[in-house]
Amino acid sequence: MSLSLSVVLRPTGPVRPLDRRVLGAAAVGVGGFALAAVYQLSGQQIGIPCILHATTGLNCPFCGATRMAAALLRGDLDAAWHFNPVVLVIGPLIGVAIGYQMLAWALESLRLIRLPRLTVSPRILGWLTKALAVILIVYGVARNLN
């Protein structure tokens, strides 16, 4: 990972576009919280059931994520931790990184300030993706051992 330390006030020239993966991850995050809000506002009647849980009775690594986000929207951190602690920890870390990238792009697009952008080499991105997959698989197996 690298972070260029140059901050430019009133930048000129072309604006480097956002990576499509950043936009996709942001859309998933916003969509997830929108689903959690609908779940919460509907009295926990409207949600998306987990196909793995519905067919096998096993919990996938994301089971409870909607209820976790709904608990966060209510301000109930204890309940959120109970529903899905892994997503509760990893989600905000990813959210902050994505939010920063979008903020840096927006401020530069408005020609206000050019903030440093986080860049990740393909090798490190591959490693991080594999590490996240391993964490989620281990958590998915461990939560079904009870």
Salt bridges, closest charged atoms under 4 A:
ASP19 OD2 - ARG21 NH2 2.67
GLU108 OE2 - ARG114 NE 2.93
GLU108 OE1 - ARG117 NH2 3.37
